């Protein structure tokens, strides 16, 4: 299937790669189908592109690459709704905000996106009584400096 993306252009996506969000995403309740697209090989970033709305693309991140102590308990209703289990664990992403200065990117840790990959089912939840906010800095000390290749 071909989907259009204002940010990524025309994309050919296999039907079995579409993730259904039956409840939509907060603020976009009418958008029910998305596809996850890698930002780059070996990158923790991914695009979450709406199948039907070319202008709706979220930049997301695997939070555990940046926030080693990020943890929360999923409500039993979410676990049941997404059919999560030990055999079908949740895949967690967070939406990123990219300001003018890219090194000031923030992650919304308060409202993670939970996906059951094998069922192709997703939901964004809002954590209650959480220490997390919508703007956790990915690079609090600026961009990391790459290590030199091949020695000194």
Secondary structure as GFF3:
##gff-version 3
##sequence-region A 1 152
A	DSSP	beta_strand	2	5	.	.	.	ID=ss1
A	DSSP	beta_strand	9	12	.	.	.	ID=ss2
A	DSSP	three_ten_helix	15	17	.	.	.	ID=ss3
A	DSSP	beta_strand	18	20	.	.	.	ID=ss4
A	DSSP	beta_strand	33	38	.	.	.	ID=ss5
A	DSSP	beta_strand	45	50	.	.	.	ID=ss6
A	DSSP	beta_strand	57	61	.	.	.	ID=ss7
A	DSSP	three_ten_helix	63	65	.	.	.	ID=ss8
A	DSSP	alpha_helix	76	81	.	.	.	ID=ss9
A	DSSP	beta_strand	91	97	.	.	.	ID=ss10
A	DSSP	three_ten_helix	102	104	.	.	.	ID=ss11
A	DSSP	beta_strand	106	107	.	.	.	ID=ss12
A	DSSP	beta_strand	113	116	.	.	.	ID=ss13
A	DSSP	beta_strand	121	124	.	.	.	ID=ss14
A	DSSP	beta_strand	136	137	.	.	.	ID=ss15
###
